[in-house]
Amino acid sequence: MDPPYTPVGIQYWLQRALETTIGTGRNKKRKSEQFLSRIRYLLAYAYSDTASARGWDVQKVIADLGLLIDEKFRFFNQYHKAKPSDLYILRPTPKLLAWKSHQ
């Protein structure tokens, strides 16, 4: 799925991905560092060179959710008449569980 290209849209999209992966219940196995260390999230996102503030806002959302940008592939994908998207490979950190516990 392609997320909305606003910081709030990215936040909601990633929150749903996190809830789907680690769940909302008490499943300790899904919340263990061993399980989380094997998970990666893929996010296609683009911002122009003149909109670096928006790019920073999105990176802040990613970090605030407890995710780390492991790799970024520039110009990974391009839609017809649109700016090429970068592919972000995101990895959960222990901070992810802190975010989850505040819901």
C-alpha positions in Angstrom: 0.0 0.0 0.0 1.1 3.5 -0.7 0.7 5.8 2.4 -0.5 9.4 2.2 2.4 11.8 1.7 1.8 13.9 4.8 3.5 13.4 8.2 0.2 12.6 9.8 -0.7 10.2 7.0 2.6 8.4 7.4 2.1 8.3 11.1 -1.3 6.6 10.9 -0.1 4.3 8.1 2.9 3.1 10.2 0.8 2.8 13.3 -1.5 0.4 11.5 1.5 -1.6 10.2 2.9 -1.8 13.7 -0.4 -2.9 15.2 -0.8 -5.6 12.5 2.7 -6.9 13.2 3.1 -6.9 16.9 -0.6 -6.9 17.9 -2.5 -5.1 20.6 -2.7 -7.9 23.1 -0.3 -9.5 25.6 1.5 -11.8 23.2 5.0 -11.6 24.7 6.6 -13.5 21.9 5.6 -10.8 19.4 7.0 -8.1 21.7 10.3 -9.8 22.4 13.5 -8.2 21.1 14.3 -11.4 19.3 11.1 -11.3 17.3 11.4 -7.6 16.6 14.9 -7.9 15.4 13.7 -10.0 12.4 11.0 -7.5 11.3 11.5 -4.8 8.6 9.0 -2.4 7.3 9.2 -1.0 3.7 8.0 2.5 3.1 7.9 4.3 -0.3 8.0 8.0 0.2 9.2 11.1 -1.7 9.7 14.7 -1.0 11.3 17.4 -3.2 14.6 19.1 -2.5 12.6 22.3 -1.8 10.4 20.5 0.8 13.2 19.2 3.1 11.2 20.4 6.1 8.5 17.9 5.2 11.1 15.2 4.8 12.4 16.0 8.2 8.9 15.9 9.7 8.4 12.4 8.3 11.8 11.2 9.6 10.8 12.5 13.0 7.5 10.6 12.9 9.5 7.4 12.0 11.8 7.9 15.0 9.1 8.9 17.4 7.3 5.6 16.7 10.5 3.7 17.7 11.6 2.8 14.2 15.1 3.2 12.7 15.8 4.0 9.1 18.1 1.1 8.3 18.6 1.8 4.6 17.2 4.3 2.1 17.3 3.6 -1.7 16.8 6.9 -3.6 14.6 7.0 -6.7 13.4 3.5 -6.1 10.0 3.8 -7.7 8.3 6.3 -10.0 4.7 6.7 -10.9 3.6 8.3 -14.2 4.0 12.1 -13.9 5.1 11.9 -10.3 8.3 12.4 -8.4 10.4 9.2 -7.9 9.8 7.7 -4.4 12.6 6.6 -2.1 12.4 3.2 -0.5 12.9 3.3 3.3 13.8 0.1 5.1 12.7 0.5 8.7 13.7 -1.6 11.7 12.0 -1.6 15.1 14.0 -0.6 18.1 13.3 -1.2 21.8 11.7 2.3 21.8 8.9 0.8 19.7 7.6 -1.0 22.8 7.6 2.2 24.8 5.5 3.8 22.1 3.1 0.9 22.1 2.7 0.9 25.9 1.5 4.6 25.8 -1.5 3.8 23.6 
